[in-house]
Amino acid sequence: MDVKILGPGCRNCQKLEQEVINALAELDVAAEVEKIDDMNKIMEYDVMMTPGLVINEKVKVFGRVPKREEIKKWIQEEQ
């Protein structure tokens, strides 16, 4: 599984990264978690606000930090 956190490293971006890591651990799912802070690369995903979450090249959310249960649901859908 490929997970990308899109954002410049702001507090919400860091919070999203931690929630993703916790969700993966709770589900016992192995994934490559990559932080992308290059705005040109972020724009390639048509994300207008950060933070953004991309799982297996599908944008799941942007502009907010979702609850861990939401993240877990998206991870399970992409397995």
Summary of the structure (lengths in Angstrom):
residues: 79
radius of gyration: 11.2
end to end distance: 7.2
largest distance: 32.4
contacts: 236
relative contact order: 0.27
helix: 42%
strand: 24%
